[in-house]
Amino acid sequence: MSGTDQSHATGESKVPQGIQQNAPKEVENALPNQVHNTGSQSQSHATGPSKVPEAIQNVAPKGLEEALPESIHPTNK
């Protein structure tokens, strides 16, 4: 992946502008909106402590999260 020379933020961002411009869109979208608001609707569907890194939880489809064992990523499916 390479940078895009532009930020994909649609709102406030705590990420320095130089990093925003050089980060791939996928990386920007993986950040929580409270840190770097891209307007993405990505979110975790975990209902308790998860062993899956938060950045992956936020971009994984709901079906994938629900397919994981409850002991690894609880979703109360």
N, C-alpha and C positions, 0 to 999 in steps of 0.2 A: 504494500500500500504506500502511496506517496501523498504528499500534501496537495492541497487544492488552491492555495494562494488566496483563499477567502474563508471567512467564518460562516458557519451555518447557524449561528445563534440568532434567535428571533426576539430575544429579550435580554435581560440582565445576564452577565457572565462574570464569574470570579477568575476565569482563565485568562492569562495575559494574551493580548491581541496577537503577538507574534506566534504563540503556540496555536491559537485558534486558526490562524491562516495557514499553518503548516500541517495541522492534524487532518487525517482522512475523515470524511463525513461520518463513517461508522464509529470512529473513536469519539467524536463530538456527541453523536446520538447516544452512545453508551453511558455518558456522564449523566448524573441525576440533574433534572431541570433546575433544582435549587442551586446547583453549582454552575451549570452552563445551560441556559434555557434554549433548547432547539425546537420547542413545541412538540417534541415527539411524545407519543402516547405510550411509550414503552413503560412497563412497570412490572414489578414482581408480583406473583400470585401466591407467594408463601404466606402461610397463616401462623408461622412460628419460626424458631431458629432454623436456619438452613446451612448446609455444608457447601452449597453452591455459591461461588463468589457473586456479590451483588451486581457487578457489571454484567455478568452473564444472565442473571435472573431478569434484569431489566430489558434485555433484548431477545430473550428466548420466547418462542410462542407459548401461549397458555397450554396447549396440548402437550408440548414437550415437558413443561414443568409438571403437569399432572401425571405424566408417564413415569416420572421418577418415584422410587420408593418413598413412602412417608418418612422413613427413618433418615433419609438424606435431605429431602426437600418437602416438608409438610404443606399440603394444599387443601386438606380435608375434602378431597374429591368425592 
